[in-house]
């Protein structure tokens, strides 16, 4: 039986102040008055407002973000509203039709049955960029089932001429329908509430809505509930939004924006920025970006990041609590969602991905410190320089997922990608591997094969410095391939022609897989960032060898 939460604090939380040298110390917060207002779980580090220079840097930050397409045009804004309105109407019509013709409800009930679309994620937070997708939730009354959503509603979407790239991921931890609606990517979840009808002014904040719901509905609702709670917990929404836009763009350029691969997803980045806003509630956005890297480059993981003390609600759903749940104790970078039931949004993080994130934090701190002291020649563009991934490492694993056509490949790539973090975890336990760095970017092969389409990922490897090092990754790779095929068979997703291949290559062999332009760009980035390849990577001894098997489909 899950232990119920109590009103006392569940976990110790960080409180910081800065020493005269500027380093963050873990002790009581230093504030300008004796009884500062508290945002979140601790007192603020500083209540100082922005100085003219901070405002100037914030303006420059915003202008820089505009050049990177972080803000949509008025036309795109209106187009998104139109798409959401059409999708909302489609949901209402579907629920009404099902209620009348399948569920056989009385006409008076059908008329008021309701149903609606509720957005969450970056769109709900107001930080979506040009061309970004929309996360949405279909909320239905109690007589509608998830099976209805993934059958009749899915078929209804198929009939819509504006809907393309439609696919259902019913077996996911949070089941989802993915599509493009009039060119806009939409990930839509489903939740059935224990209500006879769904009113337009429904407030999802009420914990009692979760009573008698199945876990998948609770997880689906949590996206909306968490997003709304984050907005409620930040002291200055506009400063939060601009700072979050900057951090999200920086994370994408660094290749560390991907929950599925073991980095941080959108909600995790939002919570980290929100915590920074709580610690510096009156700061301008530029200052918040700098303080973000200051705080989290010093954070003592696995100490959890919390935006508020957990609710004492106990409706029987599991919550993140390492005192009770043994599995929670293995989480190495916990960032805890602020809505009941509290969960760790970063359970996918591995030792290697955390190392990559921490290094990126430290590098960004150095750049933002230069920006905020007005160092000549250093601008926000320096912070947003992409990583020189292919010149950070001398050794790589190349993963190739193939299928007979684009439709099959889209489904196959999603399945393979969802398991790559497990491969990284396996490589982390290999005694000869110091770091396994997966790049989220996907590539196409230089030459297309007949009757086959392929997507490629690259994992940069850093080995421990050992004499006469012999590398054999056969066990790790073969287990990964078997896991993917087993998962595909279980979900009945495997189709003829779906294959996985894995190859060990040295950097000089990347020309077989990547355009020269990509390698030249990464080399230029390495030089401009003053990255010394020899100091950041380790050579394998000349006698070393690496062995990888090729993937084969299940028999």
C-alpha positions as CSV (number, residue, x, y, z in Angstrom):
1,X,0.0,0.0,0.0
2,X,1.4,3.4,-1.0
3,X,2.2,5.4,2.1
4,X,0.1,8.6,2.2
5,X,1.8,12.0,2.1
6,X,1.8,14.1,5.2
7,X,2.0,17.9,5.6
8,X,5.6,17.8,6.7
9,X,8.3,18.3,4.2
10,X,9.1,15.1,2.2
11,X,12.6,15.9,1.1
12,X,15.4,18.3,1.9
13,X,15.6,21.2,-0.6
14,X,18.3,23.5,-1.6
15,X,18.7,26.9,-0.2
16,X,21.5,29.1,-1.5
17,X,23.5,32.2,-1.0
18,X,26.6,33.5,-2.8
19,X,30.0,34.0,-1.2
20,X,32.1,37.0,-2.0
21,X,33.7,35.1,-4.8
22,X,30.3,34.6,-6.4
23,X,30.1,30.8,-5.7
24,X,26.8,29.3,-4.6
25,X,26.9,28.0,-1.1
26,X,24.3,25.6,0.4
27,X,23.0,27.4,3.4
28,X,20.5,30.0,4.5
29,X,19.5,32.5,1.8
30,X,20.9,36.0,2.1
31,X,18.1,38.6,1.4
32,X,17.9,42.3,1.8
33,X,15.3,42.2,4.5
34,X,14.6,40.0,7.5
35,X,11.3,38.5,6.4
36,X,11.5,38.1,2.6
37,X,8.5,36.7,0.7
38,X,9.0,33.1,-0.2
39,X,8.4,31.7,-3.6
40,X,8.4,27.9,-3.7
41,X,10.1,25.9,-1.0
42,X,12.8,28.4,0.1
43,X,13.3,32.1,0.5
44,X,14.5,34.0,-2.5
45,X,18.3,34.4,-3.0
46,X,17.8,38.0,-4.1
47,X,14.8,40.4,-4.3
48,X,16.8,43.0,-6.3
49,X,15.1,44.5,-9.4
50,X,16.8,45.0,-12.7
51,X,19.4,47.6,-13.3
52,X,19.5,49.6,-16.7
53,X,22.2,47.2,-18.0
54,X,20.0,44.2,-17.2
55,X,17.2,45.7,-19.1
56,X,19.5,46.5,-22.0
57,X,20.7,42.9,-22.1
58,X,17.1,41.6,-21.9
59,X,16.2,43.7,-24.9
60,X,19.3,42.3,-26.8
61,X,18.3,38.8,-25.8
62,X,14.8,39.2,-27.1
63,X,16.1,40.6,-30.4
64,X,18.5,37.7,-30.7
65,X,15.7,35.1,-30.1
66,X,13.6,36.8,-32.8
67,X,16.4,36.1,-35.4
68,X,16.2,32.4,-34.4
69,X,12.4,32.1,-35.1
70,X,11.4,31.9,-31.4
71,X,8.3,34.0,-32.0
72,X,5.6,33.2,-34.4
73,X,4.0,35.7,-36.8
74,X,0.4,37.0,-36.3
75,X,-0.7,34.9,-39.2
76,X,0.7,31.7,-37.7
77,X,-0.9,32.6,-34.3
78,X,-4.3,33.0,-36.0
79,X,-3.8,29.7,-37.9
80,X,-3.1,27.8,-34.6
81,X,-6.3,29.2,-33.1
82,X,-8.2,28.1,-36.2
83,X,-6.7,24.6,-36.0
84,X,-7.5,24.2,-32.3
85,X,-11.0,25.5,-32.9
86,X,-11.6,22.9,-35.7
87,X,-10.1,20.1,-33.6
88,X,-12.3,21.2,-30.6
89,X,-15.4,21.1,-32.8
90,X,-14.4,17.7,-34.1
91,X,-14.1,16.3,-30.5
92,X,-17.5,17.7,-29.5
93,X,-19.2,16.3,-32.6
94,X,-17.5,12.9,-32.1
95,X,-18.6,12.7,-28.4
96,X,-22.1,13.8,-29.3
97,X,-22.4,11.3,-32.2
98,X,-21.0,8.4,-30.0
99,X,-23.3,9.4,-27.1
100,X,-26.4,9.2,-29.3
101,X,-25.7,6.4,-31.8
102,X,-23.4,4.1,-29.9
103,X,-23.9,4.7,-26.2
104,X,-27.7,5.2,-26.7
105,X,-28.0,8.1,-24.3
106,X,-31.2,10.1,-24.1
107,X,-31.4,13.2,-26.4
108,X,-31.5,15.6,-23.4
109,X,-28.3,14.1,-22.1
110,X,-26.6,14.2,-25.5
111,X,-27.3,17.9,-25.9
112,X,-25.3,18.8,-22.8
113,X,-22.7,16.1,-22.8
114,X,-19.9,18.5,-23.7
115,X,-16.2,17.6,-24.2
116,X,-13.3,19.8,-25.0
117,X,-9.7,20.3,-26.0
118,X,-7.3,21.6,-23.4
119,X,-3.7,22.6,-24.4
120,X,-0.6,22.2,-22.3
121,X,3.2,22.3,-22.7
122,X,5.0,25.1,-24.5
123,X,1.8,26.4,-26.2
124,X,0.0,26.7,-23.0
125,X,3.0,28.3,-21.3
126,X,3.2,30.8,-24.1
127,X,6.7,29.9,-25.2
128,X,6.1,28.0,-28.4
129,X,8.3,28.9,-31.3
130,X,7.6,29.3,-35.0
131,X,6.6,25.9,-36.4
132,X,6.4,24.2,-33.0
133,X,4.0,21.4,-32.3
134,X,1.0,21.7,-29.9
135,X,0.3,19.4,-27.0
136,X,-3.4,18.9,-26.4
137,X,-5.7,16.8,-24.3
138,X,-9.1,15.5,-25.3
139,X,-11.4,15.6,-22.2
140,X,-14.4,13.3,-22.4
141,X,-17.3,12.4,-20.0
142,X,-17.4,9.1,-18.2
143,X,-19.3,7.1,-20.8
144,X,-16.5,7.5,-23.3
145,X,-13.7,4.9,-23.3
146,X,-10.1,5.2,-24.4
147,X,-10.8,2.3,-26.8
148,X,-13.4,4.7,-28.5
149,X,-10.7,7.3,-28.8
150,X,-8.2,5.0,-30.5
151,X,-10.8,3.4,-32.8
152,X,-13.7,5.6,-33.8
153,X,-12.1,9.0,-33.2
154,X,-8.9,7.8,-34.9
155,X,-11.0,6.7,-37.9
156,X,-12.7,10.1,-37.9
157,X,-9.3,11.8,-38.1
158,X,-8.4,9.6,-41.0
159,X,-11.4,11.0,-42.9
160,X,-10.2,14.6,-42.5
161,X,-8.5,15.9,-45.6
162,X,-6.4,18.3,-43.4
163,X,-5.0,15.5,-41.3
164,X,-1.7,14.0,-42.4
165,X,1.0,11.8,-40.8
166,X,-1.6,10.3,-38.5
167,X,-0.4,7.6,-36.1
168,X,-1.6,6.2,-32.8
169,X,0.8,5.2,-29.9
170,X,-1.8,3.4,-27.8
171,X,0.7,1.3,-25.8
172,X,2.8,4.2,-24.7
173,X,3.2,5.1,-21.0
174,X,1.0,8.1,-21.9
175,X,-1.1,7.0,-24.9
176,X,-1.2,9.5,-27.7
177,X,-2.4,10.2,-31.2
178,X,0.1,12.1,-33.3
179,X,-0.8,14.0,-36.4
180,X,-0.4,17.1,-38.6
181,X,-3.6,19.2,-38.8
182,X,-3.4,21.8,-41.5
183,X,0.4,21.6,-41.3
184,X,0.6,21.9,-37.5
185,X,2.0,19.0,-35.6
186,X,-0.3,17.9,-32.7
187,X,0.2,15.3,-30.0
188,X,-3.2,14.7,-28.5
189,X,-3.8,12.7,-25.3
190,X,-7.1,11.4,-23.9
191,X,-8.7,11.5,-20.5
192,X,-12.1,10.4,-19.4
193,X,-13.4,12.1,-16.3
194,X,-15.9,10.6,-13.8
195,X,-18.4,13.3,-14.9
196,X,-21.7,13.0,-16.8
197,X,-20.9,16.1,-18.8
198,X,-17.8,18.3,-19.4
199,X,-18.5,22.0,-18.9
200,X,-16.7,24.6,-20.9
201,X,-15.3,26.3,-17.7
202,X,-13.9,23.0,-16.2
203,X,-11.0,23.7,-13.8
204,X,-8.5,20.9,-13.9
205,X,-6.7,22.1,-10.8
206,X,-9.3,20.3,-8.6
207,X,-7.6,17.2,-7.2
208,X,-11.0,15.6,-6.7
209,X,-11.3,15.2,-10.5
210,X,-8.8,12.4,-10.2
211,X,-11.0,10.2,-8.1
212,X,-11.9,6.9,-9.6
213,X,-9.7,7.5,-12.7
214,X,-7.4,4.9,-14.2
215,X,-3.6,5.7,-14.1
216,X,-3.4,6.4,-17.8
217,X,-6.1,9.1,-17.5
218,X,-4.3,10.6,-14.5
219,X,-1.0,10.7,-16.4
220,X,-2.7,12.3,-19.4
221,X,-4.4,15.0,-17.2
222,X,-1.1,15.7,-15.4
223,X,0.3,17.4,-18.5
224,X,-2.3,20.1,-18.2
225,X,-2.3,20.3,-14.4
226,X,1.5,20.6,-14.3
227,X,1.6,23.3,-16.9
228,X,-1.1,25.4,-15.2
229,X,0.6,25.0,-11.8
230,X,4.0,26.1,-13.2
231,X,2.4,29.3,-14.4
232,X,0.8,29.8,-11.0
233,X,4.0,29.4,-9.2
234,X,6.3,31.9,-11.1
235,X,6.3,35.4,-9.7
236,X,6.7,37.2,-13.1
237,X,5.2,35.3,-16.0
238,X,6.7,37.6,-18.8
239,X,10.3,37.3,-17.4
240,X,9.8,33.6,-17.0
241,X,8.6,33.2,-20.6
242,X,11.5,35.1,-22.2
243,X,14.1,33.3,-20.0
244,X,12.5,29.9,-20.9
245,X,12.5,30.7,-24.6
246,X,16.2,31.4,-24.3
247,X,17.0,28.3,-22.3
248,X,14.9,26.0,-24.6
249,X,16.7,27.3,-27.7
250,X,20.1,26.9,-26.0
251,X,19.2,23.3,-25.0
252,X,18.2,22.4,-28.5
253,X,21.4,23.9,-30.0
254,X,23.4,21.9,-27.4
255,X,21.6,18.7,-28.3
256,X,20.2,18.1,-24.8
257,X,16.5,18.7,-25.4
258,X,15.0,15.2,-25.6
259,X,13.2,13.4,-22.8
260,X,12.9,10.2,-24.8
261,X,16.7,10.0,-25.2
262,X,17.5,10.7,-21.6
263,X,18.0,14.4,-21.6
264,X,15.4,16.9,-20.4
265,X,12.1,17.5,-22.1
266,X,10.1,20.8,-22.3
267,X,8.4,20.5,-18.9
268,X,11.7,19.8,-17.1
269,X,13.3,22.9,-18.6
270,X,10.2,24.9,-17.7
271,X,10.4,23.7,-14.1
272,X,14.2,24.6,-13.8
273,X,13.5,28.1,-15.2
274,X,10.5,28.5,-12.9
275,X,12.7,27.6,-9.9
276,X,15.2,30.2,-10.9
277,X,12.4,32.7,-11.1
278,X,11.4,31.8,-7.6
279,X,14.9,32.4,-6.4
280,X,15.3,35.7,-8.2
281,X,11.6,36.9,-8.3
282,X,12.3,40.5,-9.5
283,X,15.1,39.8,-12.0
284,X,15.0,40.7,-15.7
285,X,15.0,37.8,-18.2
286,X,18.7,38.2,-19.1
287,X,19.6,38.0,-15.4
288,X,17.4,35.0,-15.0
289,X,19.2,33.2,-17.8
290,X,22.6,33.8,-16.2
291,X,21.3,32.8,-12.7
292,X,19.8,29.7,-14.3
293,X,23.2,28.4,-15.3
294,X,24.7,29.6,-12.0
295,X,22.2,27.7,-9.9
296,X,22.1,24.5,-11.9
297,X,25.8,24.2,-12.7
298,X,26.3,24.0,-8.9
299,X,23.2,21.9,-8.0
300,X,24.1,18.8,-6.0
301,X,22.2,16.1,-7.8
302,X,20.4,13.9,-7.0
303,X,18.9,16.5,-4.7
304,X,15.4,17.0,-6.1
305,X,14.2,20.3,-7.7
306,X,10.9,21.3,-6.2
307,X,8.6,24.2,-7.0
308,X,6.5,23.7,-4.0
309,X,6.0,21.2,-1.1
310,X,4.0,18.2,-2.3
311,X,0.3,18.1,-1.6
312,X,-1.0,16.0,1.2
313,X,-3.7,14.6,-1.1
314,X,-3.9,10.8,-1.1
315,X,-6.1,9.3,-3.7
316,X,-4.1,6.1,-3.9
317,X,-1.9,7.1,-6.9
318,X,1.8,6.5,-6.7
319,X,3.9,9.7,-6.0
320,X,7.6,10.3,-6.2
321,X,9.0,9.5,-2.7
322,X,12.4,7.9,-2.4
323,X,11.7,7.2,1.3
324,X,9.0,4.8,0.3
325,X,9.7,3.7,-3.3
326,X,13.0,1.9,-3.8
327,X,12.9,2.7,-7.6
328,X,12.8,6.4,-6.9
329,X,16.2,6.2,-5.1
330,X,17.9,5.3,-8.4
331,X,16.8,8.6,-10.1
332,X,19.9,10.7,-10.6
333,X,18.6,14.0,-11.7
334,X,15.1,14.4,-10.2
335,X,12.9,17.3,-11.1
336,X,9.5,16.9,-9.4
337,X,6.2,18.0,-11.0
338,X,4.2,20.4,-8.8
339,X,0.7,18.9,-9.3
340,X,-0.6,15.8,-7.6
341,X,0.4,13.0,-8.1
342,X,3.9,14.3,-8.0
343,X,6.3,12.6,-10.5
344,X,9.9,12.8,-11.5
345,X,9.9,14.3,-15.0
346,X,13.5,13.1,-15.6
347,X,13.4,9.4,-14.8
348,X,15.0,8.8,-18.2
349,X,18.2,10.6,-17.4
350,X,21.3,8.3,-17.5
351,X,24.8,8.9,-16.0
352,X,26.1,9.9,-19.5
353,X,23.3,12.2,-20.4
354,X,23.5,13.9,-17.0
355,X,27.3,14.4,-17.5
356,X,26.6,16.0,-20.9
357,X,24.0,18.3,-19.4
358,X,26.2,19.3,-16.5
359,X,29.1,20.1,-18.9
360,X,26.7,22.2,-21.0
361,X,25.6,24.1,-17.8
362,X,29.2,24.9,-16.9
363,X,30.1,26.1,-20.4
364,X,27.0,28.3,-20.6
365,X,27.7,29.8,-17.2
366,X,31.1,31.0,-18.4
367,X,29.5,32.6,-21.5
368,X,26.7,34.3,-19.6
369,X,29.0,35.7,-17.0
370,X,31.0,37.3,-19.8
371,X,27.7,38.7,-21.3
372,X,26.5,40.1,-18.0
373,X,29.8,41.9,-17.3
374,X,29.7,43.4,-20.8
375,X,32.8,41.7,-22.1
376,X,33.6,43.1,-25.6
377,X,32.7,40.8,-28.5
378,X,30.6,38.4,-26.4
379,X,26.9,38.4,-27.2
380,X,23.9,36.1,-26.8
381,X,24.8,34.6,-30.1
382,X,27.8,33.1,-28.4
383,X,25.5,31.3,-25.9
384,X,23.4,29.9,-28.7
385,X,26.2,28.5,-30.8
386,X,25.4,24.8,-31.5
387,X,27.7,22.0,-30.2
388,X,30.5,20.6,-32.3
389,X,29.5,17.1,-31.6
390,X,31.4,15.3,-34.3
391,X,34.7,16.9,-33.2
392,X,34.3,16.3,-29.5
393,X,34.8,12.5,-29.9
394,X,37.1,10.3,-31.9
395,X,34.9,7.2,-31.7
396,X,31.3,6.6,-32.5
397,X,28.5,4.0,-32.6
398,X,26.3,4.5,-35.6
399,X,22.7,3.3,-35.3
400,X,20.7,2.7,-38.4
401,X,17.0,2.0,-38.5
402,X,15.6,0.9,-41.9
403,X,12.1,0.2,-43.3
404,X,10.7,-0.4,-46.7
405,X,8.8,3.0,-46.9
406,X,8.5,6.3,-45.1
407,X,5.3,5.3,-43.3
408,X,6.8,2.2,-41.8
409,X,10.0,4.1,-41.0
410,X,8.2,6.8,-39.1
411,X,6.7,4.1,-36.8
412,X,9.9,2.2,-36.6
413,X,12.1,5.2,-35.8
414,X,9.7,6.1,-32.9
415,X,10.0,2.7,-31.4
416,X,13.8,2.5,-31.8
417,X,14.3,6.0,-30.5
418,X,12.2,5.2,-27.4
419,X,14.7,2.4,-26.5
420,X,18.0,4.2,-27.2
421,X,18.3,5.5,-23.6
422,X,18.4,1.9,-22.5
423,X,21.3,1.3,-24.7
424,X,23.0,4.3,-23.2
425,X,22.3,2.9,-19.7
426,X,23.9,-0.3,-20.8
427,X,27.0,1.4,-22.2
428,X,27.3,3.4,-18.9
429,X,27.8,0.2,-17.0
430,X,30.6,-0.9,-19.4
431,X,33.8,-0.6,-17.5
432,X,35.8,0.7,-20.4
433,X,33.4,3.4,-21.4
434,X,33.7,6.8,-19.7
435,X,30.9,8.5,-21.6
436,X,28.3,7.6,-24.2
437,X,26.9,10.8,-25.7
438,X,23.8,10.3,-27.9
439,X,23.0,13.1,-30.3
440,X,19.3,13.7,-30.8
441,X,19.8,14.8,-34.4
442,X,18.7,12.3,-37.0
443,X,20.3,11.9,-40.4
444,X,19.6,10.3,-43.7
445,X,22.2,8.1,-45.5
446,X,24.3,9.7,-48.2
447,X,23.1,7.2,-50.7
448,X,19.6,5.8,-50.8
449,X,19.2,2.0,-51.0
450,X,16.7,0.4,-53.3
451,X,13.4,-0.6,-51.5
452,X,14.7,0.8,-48.2
453,X,14.7,4.1,-46.3
454,X,16.9,4.7,-43.3
455,X,17.4,7.0,-40.3
456,X,20.8,7.3,-38.6
457,X,21.8,8.3,-35.0
458,X,25.3,8.8,-33.7
459,X,26.6,8.0,-30.2
460,X,30.0,9.7,-29.3
461,X,32.2,7.5,-27.1
462,X,34.9,8.4,-24.7
463,X,36.9,5.5,-23.3
464,X,38.7,5.1,-20.0
465,X,42.4,5.7,-20.3
466,X,43.7,2.1,-20.1
467,X,46.7,0.4,-21.6
468,X,46.0,-2.3,-24.2
469,X,42.3,-1.5,-24.2
470,X,40.1,-4.0,-26.1
471,X,36.6,-3.0,-26.8
472,X,33.8,-5.4,-27.4
473,X,30.3,-3.9,-27.5
474,X,28.6,-7.0,-28.9
475,X,26.7,-7.8,-25.7
476,X,25.3,-4.2,-25.2
477,X,24.2,-3.8,-28.9
478,X,22.8,-7.3,-29.3
479,X,20.7,-6.9,-26.1
480,X,19.4,-3.5,-27.4
481,X,18.5,-5.0,-30.8
482,X,16.6,-7.9,-29.1
483,X,14.8,-5.5,-26.8
484,X,13.6,-3.4,-29.7
485,X,12.4,-6.4,-31.7
486,X,10.7,-7.9,-28.6
487,X,8.9,-4.6,-28.0
488,X,7.9,-4.3,-31.6
489,X,6.5,-7.9,-31.5
490,X,4.6,-7.2,-28.2
491,X,3.0,-4.1,-29.6
492,X,2.4,-5.8,-33.0
493,X,4.3,-3.0,-34.7
494,X,6.9,-5.1,-36.5
495,X,6.6,-5.1,-40.3
496,X,8.6,-6.9,-42.9
497,X,11.8,-5.0,-43.8
498,X,12.2,-3.2,-40.5
499,X,15.9,-3.6,-39.5
500,X,18.4,-2.2,-37.0
501,X,22.1,-2.0,-37.7
502,X,24.9,-0.8,-35.4
503,X,28.5,0.0,-36.4
504,X,31.6,1.2,-34.6
505,X,33.4,3.9,-36.5
506,X,36.2,6.3,-36.0
507,X,35.8,10.0,-36.7
508,X,37.7,9.7,-40.0
509,X,35.1,7.2,-41.2
510,X,32.2,9.6,-40.6
511,X,32.5,10.7,-44.3
512,X,30.8,7.5,-45.2
513,X,27.6,8.6,-43.3
514,X,27.6,12.4,-43.2
515,X,27.8,15.1,-45.9
516,X,31.1,16.9,-46.0
517,X,29.2,20.2,-45.2
518,X,28.0,18.8,-41.8
519,X,31.5,17.8,-40.8
520,X,33.0,21.1,-42.0
521,X,30.4,23.0,-40.0
522,X,31.2,21.0,-36.8
523,X,34.9,21.5,-37.4
524,X,34.4,25.3,-37.7
525,X,32.4,25.3,-34.5
526,X,35.1,23.4,-32.7
527,X,37.7,26.0,-33.8
528,X,35.5,29.0,-33.1
529,X,34.7,27.7,-29.6
530,X,38.4,27.1,-29.0
531,X,37.7,23.4,-28.3
532,X,40.8,21.4,-28.2
533,X,40.0,17.9,-29.6
534,X,43.1,16.4,-28.1
535,X,42.2,17.5,-24.6
536,X,38.5,16.6,-24.7
537,X,38.8,13.1,-26.1
538,X,41.0,10.1,-25.5
539,X,42.7,7.9,-28.1
540,X,42.2,4.1,-28.0
541,X,45.4,2.2,-27.9
542,X,46.5,1.1,-31.4
543,X,45.9,-2.5,-30.5
544,X,42.3,-1.8,-29.5
545,X,39.4,-3.1,-31.5
546,X,35.6,-2.7,-31.3
547,X,33.1,-5.4,-32.3
548,X,29.4,-4.8,-33.1
549,X,26.9,-7.1,-34.6
550,X,24.3,-6.2,-37.3
551,X,20.6,-6.3,-36.4
552,X,18.4,-8.9,-37.8
553,X,14.6,-9.1,-37.8
554,X,12.9,-11.6,-35.5
555,X,12.3,-15.0,-36.9
